[in-house]
Amino acid sequence: MTGIPMRPPKIPGYDFVQLLGSGATATVYLYNQRMPVRPVAVKVSAKTLDPRAAALFNREANFMAKLSSHPYILPVYGAGVTSDGHGYIIIEYAPGGTYNSVMKARSMTCDQVLDLGIKLSSALFTAHRANIIHHDIKPSNILITAQGLPVLADFGISTDVYDRTETGFSPPWAPPEVLQHLTNGSEAADIYSLAATLYAMFVGYSPFQHEYHPHTQSELISLIINQPLPRLNRPDVPADVEAVLRRALNKNPDQRYYSALEFARAMQRVQFANFGHATPVTVEGMPPYPKDIERPRNGNAPTVRSTVQNRAWIKPAAIATAVAAAIVAVALVFVYGVLPRLDSTSGAETKQLAGAGTQDNDNTLNQQDDTVTGTDDATVPSPEHLTGTYAADGSSVTFTWTNPDQQQGDSYAWALVQGDGTDQSTQTTTTSDTTVTVDPQDGQQTCIQVSIVRKNHQMSATPTIGCAAKPQ
């Protein structure tokens, strides 16, 4: 038997309070938990669980439980199956509604949007580091807790990056490569959707509904694929803030930020530059601020530190130790922050999406989903023979490397590596050449990391680290 449950399920230890909302895939009820005493939301599947549906529902519960410790991801408290075969997930009750209403009110300042973006980027990077892609970030999937905190919700169509099942996006928030069926989602696609959501906080609509005002979904999709991103036209939004969003919304996924953490770092820098403070990132094992922003001991707002002063010099005898530390630190960033950008194959089934298991009333354009396709993953080797040489006058350092398995469309992602290996905020740059020239770093050496990037956006599991010692 299928269909929305006729009555709220009886769950031991919980008392039904009221219906919160319903959508195509689930109904959400408010319950009171008896021990500990607290209100909770219970999301109940609209259909009885055949083996495939049960697997999908269990996957959502497992995904959310895996991420529940993050302050900006909606916690899951439990899961089960009702007596009549409907799956349910018990999640935190978020009484503040969603950011869909905030978007329509256009009530957020630029500083507040950056604060929101940094917090959600922290949550997104945490998910990506666990090899989980969200696939449907949009205002109605960002809930507001009783404490007023934003939380990323509805991992119901999320997939492990190694999963091969089909998935879907809501077209107003989907990147061009998804709408063109080139991928079924990736880290870069999630970053695009988050940037589109932040853009909407400024203008009240998804980016390509702003100014273009399409009348149909097909018209909207054509605009996203073919037309330039409209300007914000908000005099209170500084140009460097808009530039950060525009990079994250680039039609070419290779030109976006390489990770949600890098996106957060960019927002921190423009937030400090324009408002004198920066929201910390909340990512386990990562510093709250990029290395050029420090929080003073008195607890006041972070201050910018010059990158050319107070830097510890590395003695030649310690170069090997520093490089080893850098390899460990940078490898973690690439494995957790960049490697998850793998494509997945997709079937021919189309899904109906609904935010947080409830009816999404953004616009009729938000009610449709696209079927997407992808490619199989493969192991990408690391560059070899990475060496660097200082110019005779010491004004630059040139690095070269080789590709042990050259393929058509290969490019290379590289970034400077600080000698102590602790700065994970350095911006990654791509090149099609096997050589790059950089400015020398302070100290006795200059180091870079390089990774091979395939045409399908897969990357070396571990970057190669190379250092050049300054001539004595």
KOLZAKE-999739 format. One record per residue (C-alpha): residue number from 1; residue in three letters; z, y, x. Coordinates in pm, whole numbers, plus 50000, padded with zeros to 5 digits. Example, Ala and Ser with C-alpha at 12.3 -4.5 7.8 and 13.67 -1.06 7.14 Angstrom:
2
n->1; res->Ala; Z->50780; Y->49550; X->51230
n->2; res->Ser; Z->50714; Y->49894; X->51367
***
This chain:
472
n->1; res->Met; Z->50000; Y->50000; X->50000
n->2; res->Thr; Z->49913; Y->50346; X->50130
n->3; res->Gly; Z->49992; Y->50703; X->50033
n->4; res->Ile; Z->50276; Y->50950; X->50075
n->5; res->Pro; Z->50615; Y->50790; X->49994
n->6; res->Met; Z->50716; Y->50849; X->49633
n->7; res->Arg; Z->51073; Y->50926; X->49731
n->8; res->Pro; Z->51255; Y->51008; X->50057
n->9; res->Pro; Z->51353; Y->50692; X->50242
n->10; res->Lys; Z->51709; Y->50569; X->50261
n->11; res->Ile; Z->51817; Y->50584; X->50625
n->12; res->Pro; Z->52162; Y->50451; X->50720
n->13; res->Gly; Z->52385; Y->50732; X->50843
n->14; res->Tyr; Z->52167; Y->51008; X->50696
n->15; res->Asp; Z->52171; Y->51190; X->50360
n->16; res->Phe; Z->51856; Y->51342; X->50207
n->17; res->Val; Z->51867; Y->51719; X->50143
n->18; res->Gln; Z->51517; Y->51841; X->50056
n->19; res->Leu; Z->51145; Y->51818; X->50119
n->20; res->Leu; Z->51026; Y->52045; X->50402
n->21; res->Gly; Z->50651; Y->51990; X->50382
n->22; res->Ser; Z->50370; Y->51737; X->50376
n->23; res->Gly; Z->50029; Y->51695; X->50531
n->24; res->Ala; Z->49748; Y->51445; X->50565
n->25; res->Thr; Z->49935; Y->51219; X->50804
n->26; res->Ala; Z->50307; Y->51264; X->50734
n->27; res->Thr; Z->50578; Y->51411; X->50515
n->28; res->Val; Z->50876; Y->51593; X->50664
n->29; res->Tyr; Z->51219; Y->51590; X->50497
n->30; res->Leu; Z->51548; Y->51761; X->50574
n->31; res->Tyr; Z->51846; Y->51524; X->50608
n->32; res->Asn; Z->52209; Y->51564; X->50709
n->33; res->Gln; Z->52320; Y->51329; X->50984
n->34; res->Arg; Z->52674; Y->51204; X->50929
n->35; res->Met; Z->52776; Y->51140; X->51288
n->36; res->Pro; Z->52743; Y->51366; X->51470
n->37; res->Val; Z->52724; Y->51605; X->51177
n->38; res->Arg; Z->52402; Y->51805; X->51198
n->39; res->Pro; Z->52085; Y->51879; X->51002
n->40; res->Val; Z->51778; Y->51686; X->51119
n->41; res->Ala; Z->51414; Y->51667; X->51024
n->42; res->Val; Z->51270; Y->51325; X->50940
n->43; res->Lys; Z->50895; Y->51283; X->50975
n->44; res->Val; Z->50768; Y->50991; X->50762
n->45; res->Ser; Z->50418; Y->50850; X->50798
n->46; res->Ala; Z->50195; Y->50895; X->50494
n->47; res->Lys; Z->50063; Y->50541; X->50521
n->48; res->Thr; Z->50232; Y->50211; X->50558
n->49; res->Leu; Z->50210; Y->50086; X->50912
n->50; res->Asp; Z->49942; Y->49835; X->50990
n->51; res->Pro; Z->49956; Y->49722; X->51354
n->52; res->Arg; Z->49734; Y->50007; X->51477
n->53; res->Ala; Z->49922; Y->50275; X->51282
n->54; res->Ala; Z->50255; Y->50133; X->51398
n->55; res->Ala; Z->50141; Y->50157; X->51758
n->56; res->Leu; Z->50039; Y->50521; X->51714
n->57; res->Phe; Z->50365; Y->50615; X->51542
n->58; res->Asn; Z->50575; Y->50435; X->51802
n->59; res->Arg; Z->50375; Y->50609; X->52073
n->60; res->Glu; Z->50463; Y->50949; X->51931
n->61; res->Ala; Z->50832; Y->50860; X->51923
n->62; res->Asn; Z->50820; Y->50733; X->52280
n->63; res->Phe; Z->50631; Y->51039; X->52404
n->64; res->Met; Z->50872; Y->51281; X->52244
n->65; res->Ala; Z->51178; Y->51087; X->52359
n->66; res->Lys; Z->51040; Y->51086; X->52714
n->67; res->Leu; Z->51023; Y->51466; X->52710
n->68; res->Ser; Z->51325; Y->51548; X->52492
n->69; res->Ser; Z->51544; Y->51673; X->52774
n->70; res->His; Z->51326; Y->51980; X->52825
n->71; res->Pro; Z->51466; Y->52288; X->52648
n->72; res->Tyr; Z->51123; Y->52393; X->52518
n->73; res->Ile; Z->51011; Y->52057; X->52383
n->74; res->Leu; Z->51127; Y->51943; X->52037
n->75; res->Pro; Z->51392; Y->51669; X->52083
n->76; res->Val; Z->51362; Y->51330; X->51912
n->77; res->Tyr; Z->51685; Y->51159; X->51804
n->78; res->Gly; Z->51562; Y->50826; X->51673
n->79; res->Ala; Z->51286; Y->50629; X->51503
n->80; res->Gly; Z->51238; Y->50331; X->51273
n->81; res->Val; Z->51051; Y->50180; X->50979
n->82; res->Thr; Z->51150; Y->50220; X->50614
n->83; res->Ser; Z->51203; Y->49924; X->50383
n->84; res->Asp; Z->50854; Y->49978; X->50234
n->85; res->Gly; Z->50680; Y->49993; X->50572
n->86; res->His; Z->50657; Y->50367; X->50650
n->87; res->Gly; Z->50738; Y->50473; X->51004
n->88; res->Tyr; Z->50977; Y->50762; X->51058
n->89; res->Ile; Z->51090; Y->50977; X->51349
n->90; res->Ile; Z->51416; Y->51175; X->51346
n->91; res->Ile; Z->51375; Y->51507; X->51525
n->92; res->Glu; Z->51566; Y->51830; X->51569
n->93; res->Tyr; Z->51552; Y->52055; X->51266
n->94; res->Ala; Z->51387; Y->52386; X->51360
n->95; res->Pro; Z->51479; Y->52627; X->51078
n->96; res->Gly; Z->51296; Y->52925; X->51225
n->97; res->Gly; Z->50952; Y->52806; X->51116
n->98; res->Thr; Z->50650; Y->52821; X->51345
n->99; res->Tyr; Z->50470; Y->53078; X->51555
n->100; res->Asn; Z->50189; Y->53080; X->51300
n->101; res->Ser; Z->50379; Y->53343; X->51100
n->102; res->Val; Z->50463; Y->53532; X->51420
n->103; res->Met; Z->50093; Y->53535; X->51508
n->104; res->Lys; Z->49998; Y->53680; X->51171
n->105; res->Ala; Z->50266; Y->53949; X->51196
n->106; res->Arg; Z->50149; Y->54050; X->51547
n->107; res->Ser; Z->50508; Y->54154; X->51611
n->108; res->Met; Z->50543; Y->54046; X->51975
n->109; res->Thr; Z->50534; Y->54285; X->52266
n->110; res->Cys; Z->50340; Y->54205; X->52582
n->111; res->Asp; Z->50663; Y->54122; X->52765
n->112; res->Gln; Z->50765; Y->53885; X->52486
n->113; res->Val; Z->50429; Y->53706; X->52493
n->114; res->Leu; Z->50460; Y->53654; X->52868
n->115; res->Asp; Z->50813; Y->53524; X->52821
n->116; res->Leu; Z->50684; Y->53278; X->52560
n->117; res->Gly; Z->50394; Y->53175; X->52781
n->118; res->Ile; Z->50613; Y->53102; X->53084
n->119; res->Lys; Z->50853; Y->52892; X->52877
n->120; res->Leu; Z->50577; Y->52690; X->52712
n->121; res->Ser; Z->50391; Y->52647; X->53042
n->122; res->Ser; Z->50712; Y->52499; X->53181
n->123; res->Ala; Z->50719; Y->52252; X->52893
n->124; res->Leu; Z->50350; Y->52175; X->52930
n->125; res->Phe; Z->50374; Y->52114; X->53304
n->126; res->Thr; Z->50666; Y->51879; X->53240
n->127; res->Ala; Z->50451; Y->51683; X->52996
n->128; res->His; Z->50154; Y->51677; X->53233
n->129; res->Arg; Z->50377; Y->51559; X->53516
n->130; res->Ala; Z->50467; Y->51263; X->53293
n->131; res->Asn; Z->50092; Y->51198; X->53248
n->132; res->Ile; Z->50102; Y->51320; X->52886
n->133; res->Ile; Z->49832; Y->51549; X->52745
n->134; res->His; Z->49924; Y->51728; X->52421
n->135; res->His; Z->49572; Y->51777; X->52277
n->136; res->Asp; Z->49661; Y->52017; X->51995
n->137; res->Ile; Z->49854; Y->52322; X->52114
n->138; res->Lys; Z->49835; Y->52601; X->51857
n->139; res->Pro; Z->50077; Y->52844; X->51690
n->140; res->Ser; Z->50169; Y->52606; X->51407
n->141; res->Asn; Z->50274; Y->52342; X->51662
n->142; res->Ile; Z->50526; Y->52576; X->51827
n->143; res->Leu; Z->50850; Y->52569; X->51629
n->144; res->Ile; Z->51151; Y->52800; X->51640
n->145; res->Thr; Z->51495; Y->52641; X->51676
n->146; res->Ala; Z->51823; Y->52757; X->51524
n->147; res->Gln; Z->51892; Y->52932; X->51854
n->148; res->Gly; Z->51561; Y->53117; X->51831
n->149; res->Leu; Z->51400; Y->52917; X->52112
n->150; res->Pro; Z->51034; Y->52814; X->52105
n->151; res->Val; Z->50973; Y->52439; X->52126
n->152; res->Leu; Z->50645; Y->52254; X->52165
n->153; res->Ala; Z->50612; Y->52000; X->51884
n->154; res->Asp; Z->50376; Y->51743; X->51734
n->155; res->Phe; Z->50288; Y->51500; X->52008
n->156; res->Gly; Z->50141; Y->51278; X->51737
n->157; res->Ile; Z->49791; Y->51301; X->51885
n->158; res->Ser; Z->49904; Y->51320; X->52245
n->159; res->Thr; Z->49790; Y->51052; X->52482
n->160; res->Asp; Z->49886; Y->50925; X->52820
n->161; res->Val; Z->49611; Y->51042; X->53055
n->162; res->Tyr; Z->49526; Y->50678; X->53124
n->163; res->Asp; Z->49496; Y->50591; X->52755
n->164; res->Arg; Z->49149; Y->50517; X->52622
n->165; res->Thr; Z->49201; Y->50592; X->52252
n->166; res->Glu; Z->49027; Y->50874; X->52069
n->167; res->Thr; Z->49203; Y->51201; X->52000
n->168; res->Gly; Z->49129; Y->51541; X->51851
n->169; res->Phe; Z->49180; Y->51918; X->51869
n->170; res->Ser; Z->49190; Y->52190; X->51607
n->171; res->Pro; Z->48858; Y->52371; X->51671
n->172; res->Pro; Z->48989; Y->52731; X->51676
n->173; res->Trp; Z->49206; Y->52641; X->51976
n->174; res->Ala; Z->48981; Y->52387; X->52150
n->175; res->Pro; Z->48795; Y->52457; X->52477
n->176; res->Pro; Z->48415; Y->52436; X->52499
n->177; res->Glu; Z->48411; Y->52107; X->52691
n->178; res->Val; Z->48597; Y->51934; X->52407
n->179; res->Leu; Z->48377; Y->52082; X->52135
n->180; res->Gln; Z->48072; Y->51970; X->52333
n->181; res->His; Z->48214; Y->51615; X->52351
n->182; res->Leu; Z->48228; Y->51621; X->52731
n->183; res->Thr; Z->48593; Y->51516; X->52738
n->184; res->Asn; Z->48863; Y->51416; X->52493
n->185; res->Gly; Z->49111; Y->51648; X->52659
n->186; res->Ser; Z->49273; Y->51710; X->52994
n->187; res->Glu; Z->49532; Y->51926; X->53162
n->188; res->Ala; Z->49274; Y->52206; X->53181
n->189; res->Ala; Z->49205; Y->52174; X->52807
n->190; res->Asp; Z->49577; Y->52203; X->52725
n->191; res->Ile; Z->49600; Y->52515; X->52944
n->192; res->Tyr; Z->49307; Y->52665; X->52751
n->193; res->Ser; Z->49475; Y->52592; X->52416
n->194; res->Leu; Z->49803; Y->52746; X->52532
n->195; res->Ala; Z->49620; Y->53057; X->52654
n->196; res->Ala; Z->49436; Y->53076; X->52321
n->197; res->Thr; Z->49771; Y->53063; X->52144
n->198; res->Leu; Z->49913; Y->53344; X->52359
n->199; res->Tyr; Z->49595; Y->53548; X->52301
n->200; res->Ala; Z->49648; Y->53503; X->51926
n->201; res->Met; Z->50000; Y->53644; X->51953
n->202; res->Phe; Z->49836; Y->53974; X->52049
n->203; res->Val; Z->49553; Y->53988; X->51793
n->204; res->Gly; Z->49665; Y->53774; X->51497
n->205; res->Tyr; Z->49376; Y->53524; X->51518
n->206; res->Ser; Z->49243; Y->53257; X->51749
n->207; res->Pro; Z->49032; Y->53416; X->52026
n->208; res->Phe; Z->48687; Y->53367; X->51875
n->209; res->Gln; Z->48795; Y->53452; X->51523
n->210; res->His; Z->48901; Y->53787; X->51668
n->211; res->Glu; Z->48614; Y->54039; X->51636
n->212; res->Tyr; Z->48347; Y->53772; X->51565
n->213; res->His; Z->48498; Y->53669; X->51225
n->214; res->Pro; Z->48300; Y->53344; X->51175
n->215; res->His; Z->48262; Y->53210; X->50821
n->216; res->Thr; Z->48227; Y->52841; X->50895
n->217; res->Gln; Z->48363; Y->52593; X->51143
n->218; res->Ser; Z->48019; Y->52526; X->51291
n->219; res->Glu; Z->47973; Y->52900; X->51348
n->220; res->Leu; Z->48313; Y->52916; X->51517
n->221; res->Ile; Z->48229; Y->52623; X->51744
n->222; res->Ser; Z->47901; Y->52784; X->51843
n->223; res->Leu; Z->48083; Y->53107; X->51931
n->224; res->Ile; Z->48339; Y->52926; X->52148
n->225; res->Ile; Z->48064; Y->52744; X->52337
n->226; res->Asn; Z->47808; Y->53023; X->52372
n->227; res->Gln; Z->47961; Y->53368; X->52334
n->228; res->Pro; Z->48183; Y->53570; X->52572
n->229; res->Leu; Z->48553; Y->53594; X->52504
n->230; res->Pro; Z->48627; Y->53915; X->52309
n->231; res->Arg; Z->48847; Y->54178; X->52469
n->232; res->Leu; Z->49201; Y->54210; X->52339
n->233; res->Asn; Z->49157; Y->54582; X->52273
n->234; res->Arg; Z->49532; Y->54633; X->52293
n->235; res->Pro; Z->49619; Y->54950; X->52491
n->236; res->Asp; Z->49973; Y->54820; X->52542
n->237; res->Val; Z->49850; Y->54510; X->52725
n->238; res->Pro; Z->49795; Y->54582; X->53098
n->239; res->Ala; Z->49461; Y->54482; X->53248
n->240; res->Asp; Z->49620; Y->54231; X->53487
n->241; res->Val; Z->49790; Y->54052; X->53195
n->242; res->Glu; Z->49460; Y->54021; X->53011
n->243; res->Ala; Z->49297; Y->53899; X->53333
n->244; res->Val; Z->49548; Y->53613; X->53355
n->245; res->Leu; Z->49467; Y->53505; X->52999
n->246; res->Arg; Z->49095; Y->53537; X->53054
n->247; res->Arg; Z->49109; Y->53307; X->53355
n->248; res->Ala; Z->49299; Y->53045; X->53155
n->249; res->Leu; Z->49033; Y->53080; X->52880
n->250; res->Asn; Z->48736; Y->53046; X->53114
n->251; res->Lys; Z->48460; Y->52833; X->52963
n->252; res->Asn; Z->48438; Y->52640; X->53290
n->253; res->Pro; Z->48752; Y->52423; X->53325
n->254; res->Asp; Z->48716; Y->52433; X->53704
n->255; res->Gln; Z->48773; Y->52809; X->53694
n->256; res->Arg; Z->49100; Y->52787; X->53501
n->257; res->Tyr; Z->49442; Y->52742; X->53658
n->258; res->Tyr; Z->49478; Y->52405; X->53822
n->259; res->Ser; Z->49811; Y->52336; X->53657
n->260; res->Ala; Z->50034; Y->52476; X->53387
n->261; res->Leu; Z->50280; Y->52564; X->53663
n->262; res->Glu; Z->50018; Y->52778; X->53837
n->263; res->Phe; Z->49949; Y->52947; X->53502
n->264; res->Ala; Z->50323; Y->53016; X->53464
n->265; res->Arg; Z->50341; Y->53161; X->53816
n->266; res->Ala; Z->50054; Y->53398; X->53740
n->267; res->Met; Z->50235; Y->53517; X->53426
n->268; res->Gln; Z->50559; Y->53564; X->53621
n->269; res->Arg; Z->50388; Y->53787; X->53872
n->270; res->Val; Z->50222; Y->54015; X->53616
n->271; res->Gln; Z->50542; Y->54022; X->53411
n->272; res->Phe; Z->50736; Y->54146; X->53711
n->273; res->Ala; Z->50464; Y->54389; X->53816
n->274; res->Asn; Z->50458; Y->54553; X->53473
n->275; res->Phe; Z->50810; Y->54508; X->53335
n->276; res->Gly; Z->51035; Y->54476; X->53641
n->277; res->His; Z->51164; Y->54127; X->53568
n->278; res->Ala; Z->51034; Y->53773; X->53539
n->279; res->Thr; Z->51120; Y->53481; X->53310
n->280; res->Pro; Z->51213; Y->53176; X->53521
n->281; res->Val; Z->51012; Y->52855; X->53493
n->282; res->Thr; Z->51212; Y->52555; X->53375
n->283; res->Val; Z->51071; Y->52259; X->53565
n->284; res->Glu; Z->51287; Y->51999; X->53733
n->285; res->Gly; Z->51255; Y->52015; X->54109
n->286; res->Met; Z->51063; Y->52343; X->54111
n->287; res->Pro; Z->51207; Y->52685; X->54206
n->288; res->Pro; Z->51248; Y->52919; X->53908
n->289; res->Tyr; Z->51040; Y->53193; X->54070
n->290; res->Pro; Z->50745; Y->53199; X->54309
n->291; res->Lys; Z->50843; Y->53261; X->54666
n->292; res->Asp; Z->50744; Y->53627; X->54658
n->293; res->Ile; Z->50992; Y->53692; X->54374
n->294; res->Glu; Z->51361; Y->53644; X->54445
n->295; res->Arg; Z->51671; Y->53674; X->54230
n->296; res->Pro; Z->51938; Y->53880; X->54409
n->297; res->Arg; Z->52290; Y->53742; X->54445
n->298; res->Asn; Z->52422; Y->54000; X->54201
n->299; res->Gly; Z->52227; Y->53827; X->53922
n->300; res->Asn; Z->52004; Y->54119; X->53835
n->301; res->Ala; Z->51632; Y->54090; X->53769
n->302; res->Pro; Z->51417; Y->53938; X->54045
n->303; res->Thr; Z->51279; Y->54164; X->54313
n->304; res->Val; Z->50954; Y->54130; X->54503
n->305; res->Arg; Z->50986; Y->54041; X->54867
n->306; res->Ser; Z->50724; Y->54126; X->55124
n->307; res->Thr; Z->50541; Y->53816; X->55237
n->308; res->Val; Z->50510; Y->53948; X->55591
n->309; res->Gln; Z->50876; Y->54000; X->55669
n->310; res->Asn; Z->51185; Y->53780; X->55700
n->311; res->Arg; Z->50973; Y->53468; X->55745
n->312; res->Ala; Z->51121; Y->53204; X->55972
n->313; res->Trp; Z->50898; Y->53124; X->56267
n->314; res->Ile; Z->50831; Y->52760; X->56338
n->315; res->Lys; Z->50869; Y->52647; X->56697
n->316; res->Pro; Z->50582; Y->52439; X->56836
n->317; res->Ala; Z->50814; Y->52142; X->56886
n->318; res->Ala; Z->50898; Y->52146; X->56513
n->319; res->Ile; Z->50541; Y->52154; X->56386
n->320; res->Ala; Z->50523; Y->51780; X->56321
n->321; res->Thr; Z->50847; Y->51787; X->56120
n->322; res->Ala; Z->50732; Y->52084; X->55912
n->323; res->Val; Z->50397; Y->51922; X->55841
n->324; res->Ala; Z->50568; Y->51603; X->55724
n->325; res->Ala; Z->50785; Y->51802; X->55485
n->326; res->Ala; Z->50482; Y->51990; X->55358
n->327; res->Ile; Z->50292; Y->51667; X->55297
n->328; res->Val; Z->50573; Y->51530; X->55080
n->329; res->Ala; Z->50614; Y->51851; X->54880
n->330; res->Val; Z->50246; Y->51919; X->54828
n->331; res->Ala; Z->50166; Y->51557; X->54747
n->332; res->Leu; Z->50416; Y->51574; X->54462
n->333; res->Val; Z->50247; Y->51886; X->54324
n->334; res->Phe; Z->49900; Y->51730; X->54337
n->335; res->Val; Z->50009; Y->51395; X->54197
n->336; res->Tyr; Z->50205; Y->51546; X->53911
n->337; res->Gly; Z->50021; Y->51872; X->53859
n->338; res->Val; Z->49655; Y->51796; X->53928
n->339; res->Leu; Z->49596; Y->51422; X->53921
n->340; res->Pro; Z->49672; Y->51400; X->53546
n->341; res->Arg; Z->49343; Y->51584; X->53478
n->342; res->Leu; Z->49158; Y->51259; X->53403
n->343; res->Asp; Z->48918; Y->51203; X->53118
n->344; res->Ser; Z->48950; Y->50927; X->52862
n->345; res->Thr; Z->48687; Y->50744; X->52662
n->346; res->Ser; Z->48683; Y->50796; X->52290
n->347; res->Gly; Z->48578; Y->50609; X->51983
n->348; res->Ala; Z->48374; Y->50736; X->51692
n->349; res->Glu; Z->48662; Y->50792; X->51454
n->350; res->Thr; Z->48746; Y->51145; X->51335
n->351; res->Lys; Z->49107; Y->51249; X->51269
n->352; res->Gln; Z->49261; Y->51502; X->51034
n->353; res->Leu; Z->49520; Y->51710; X->51216
n->354; res->Ala; Z->49827; Y->51885; X->51080
n->355; res->Gly; Z->50083; Y->52086; X->51274
n->356; res->Ala; Z->50424; Y->51928; X->51313
n->357; res->Gly; Z->50344; Y->51678; X->51039
n->358; res->Thr; Z->50320; Y->51953; X->50776
n->359; res->Gln; Z->50037; Y->52135; X->50607
n->360; res->Asp; Z->49864; Y->52377; X->50844
n->361; res->Asn; Z->49768; Y->52690; X->50650
n->362; res->Asp; Z->49625; Y->52894; X->50939
n->363; res->Asn; Z->49273; Y->52891; X->50804
n->364; res->Thr; Z->49031; Y->52637; X->50661
n->365; res->Leu; Z->48877; Y->52632; X->51007
n->366; res->Asn; Z->49199; Y->52475; X->51136
n->367; res->Gln; Z->49174; Y->52176; X->50903
n->368; res->Gln; Z->48890; Y->51999; X->51086
n->369; res->Asp; Z->48886; Y->51790; X->51401
n->370; res->Asp; Z->48623; Y->51680; X->51647
n->371; res->Thr; Z->48549; Y->51340; X->51793
n->372; res->Val; Z->48527; Y->51347; X->52168
n->373; res->Thr; Z->48414; Y->51129; X->52452
n->374; res->Gly; Z->48505; Y->51090; X->52816
n->375; res->Thr; Z->48454; Y->50885; X->53129
n->376; res->Asp; Z->48643; Y->50612; X->53307
n->377; res->Asp; Z->48882; Y->50699; X->53584
n->378; res->Ala; Z->48827; Y->50598; X->53944
n->379; res->Thr; Z->49016; Y->50632; X->54267
n->380; res->Val; Z->48913; Y->50944; X->54457
n->381; res->Pro; Z->48972; Y->50928; X->54833
n->382; res->Ser; Z->49133; Y->51201; X->55038
n->383; res->Pro; Z->48935; Y->51415; X->55283
n->384; res->Glu; Z->48933; Y->51299; X->55643
n->385; res->His; Z->48931; Y->51464; X->55986
n->386; res->Leu; Z->49085; Y->51790; X->55863
n->387; res->Thr; Z->49122; Y->52015; X->56166
n->388; res->Gly; Z->49175; Y->52388; X->56218
n->389; res->Thr; Z->49097; Y->52630; X->56496
n->390; res->Tyr; Z->49215; Y->52987; X->56553
n->391; res->Ala; Z->48952; Y->53251; X->56632
n->392; res->Ala; Z->48961; Y->53379; X->56990
n->393; res->Asp; Z->49115; Y->53706; X->56878
n->394; res->Gly; Z->49360; Y->53530; X->56642
n->395; res->Ser; Z->49225; Y->53714; X->56337
n->396; res->Ser; Z->49131; Y->53403; X->56137
n->397; res->Val; Z->49161; Y->53025; X->56124
n->398; res->Thr; Z->48868; Y->52797; X->56037
n->399; res->Phe; Z->48930; Y->52450; X->55894
n->400; res->Thr; Z->48673; Y->52171; X->55860
n->401; res->Trp; Z->48689; Y->51822; X->55707
n->402; res->Thr; Z->48470; Y->51529; X->55605
n->403; res->Asn; Z->48423; Y->51345; X->55276
n->404; res->Pro; Z->48444; Y->50968; X->55329
n->405; res->Asp; Z->48265; Y->50894; X->54999
n->406; res->Gln; Z->48032; Y->51184; X->54925
n->407; res->Gln; Z->47903; Y->51189; X->54565
n->408; res->Gln; Z->47679; Y->51430; X->54378
n->409; res->Gly; Z->47877; Y->51717; X->54232
n->410; res->Asp; Z->48174; Y->51684; X->54468
n->411; res->Ser; Z->48371; Y->51998; X->54544
n->412; res->Tyr; Z->48702; Y->52063; X->54719
n->413; res->Ala; Z->49031; Y->52219; X->54609
n->414; res->Trp; Z->49226; Y->52383; X->54886
n->415; res->Ala; Z->49538; Y->52597; X->54920
n->416; res->Leu; Z->49755; Y->52736; X->55195
n->417; res->Val; Z->50071; Y->52541; X->55271
n->418; res->Gln; Z->50376; Y->52730; X->55386
n->419; res->Gly; Z->50533; Y->52587; X->55697
n->420; res->Asp; Z->50858; Y->52485; X->55527
n->421; res->Gly; Z->50670; Y->52314; X->55246
n->422; res->Thr; Z->50881; Y->52478; X->54975
n->423; res->Asp; Z->50636; Y->52720; X->54813
n->424; res->Gln; Z->50459; Y->52542; X->54529
n->425; res->Ser; Z->50313; Y->52860; X->54384
n->426; res->Thr; Z->50018; Y->52909; X->54617
n->427; res->Gln; Z->49695; Y->52949; X->54422
n->428; res->Thr; Z->49441; Y->52670; X->54456
n->429; res->Thr; Z->49078; Y->52763; X->54531
n->430; res->Thr; Z->48765; Y->52551; X->54506
n->431; res->Thr; Z->48463; Y->52537; X->54735
n->432; res->Ser; Z->48152; Y->52325; X->54766
n->433; res->Asp; Z->48159; Y->52346; X->55147
n->434; res->Thr; Z->48353; Y->52129; X->55390
n->435; res->Thr; Z->48479; Y->52431; X->55577
n->436; res->Val; Z->48692; Y->52731; X->55493
n->437; res->Thr; Z->48817; Y->53031; X->55691
n->438; res->Val; Z->49158; Y->53180; X->55611
n->439; res->Asp; Z->49383; Y->53455; X->55738
n->440; res->Pro; Z->49644; Y->53326; X->55984
n->441; res->Gln; Z->49992; Y->53274; X->55846
n->442; res->Asp; Z->50306; Y->53418; X->56000
n->443; res->Gly; Z->50465; Y->53188; X->56253
n->444; res->Gln; Z->50329; Y->52942; X->56504
n->445; res->Gln; Z->50089; Y->52754; X->56275
n->446; res->Thr; Z->49862; Y->52782; X->55973
n->447; res->Cys; Z->49834; Y->52486; X->55733
n->448; res->Ile; Z->49616; Y->52404; X->55434
n->449; res->Gln; Z->49589; Y->52118; X->55186
n->450; res->Val; Z->49250; Y->51986; X->55071
n->451; res->Ser; Z->49159; Y->51745; X->54792
n->452; res->Ile; Z->48822; Y->51610; X->54678
n->453; res->Val; Z->48725; Y->51704; X->54321
n->454; res->Arg; Z->48471; Y->51486; X->54144
n->455; res->Lys; Z->48218; Y->51622; X->53894
n->456; res->Asn; Z->48430; Y->51473; X->53612
n->457; res->His; Z->48736; Y->51668; X->53739
n->458; res->Gln; Z->48913; Y->51368; X->53891
n->459; res->Met; Z->49081; Y->51449; X->54222
n->460; res->Ser; Z->49223; Y->51281; X->54528
n->461; res->Ala; Z->49555; Y->51121; X->54443
n->462; res->Thr; Z->49700; Y->51270; X->54761
n->463; res->Pro; Z->49567; Y->51582; X->54933
n->464; res->Thr; Z->49508; Y->51590; X->55306
n->465; res->Ile; Z->49722; Y->51833; X->55504
n->466; res->Gly; Z->49594; Y->51995; X->55822
n->467; res->Cys; Z->49752; Y->52251; X->56053
n->468; res->Ala; Z->49629; Y->52467; X->56338
n->469; res->Ala; Z->49875; Y->52572; X->56608
n->470; res->Lys; Z->49854; Y->52931; X->56723
n->471; res->Pro; Z->49736; Y->52953; X->57087
n->472; res->Gln; Z->50017; Y->53035; X->57326
***
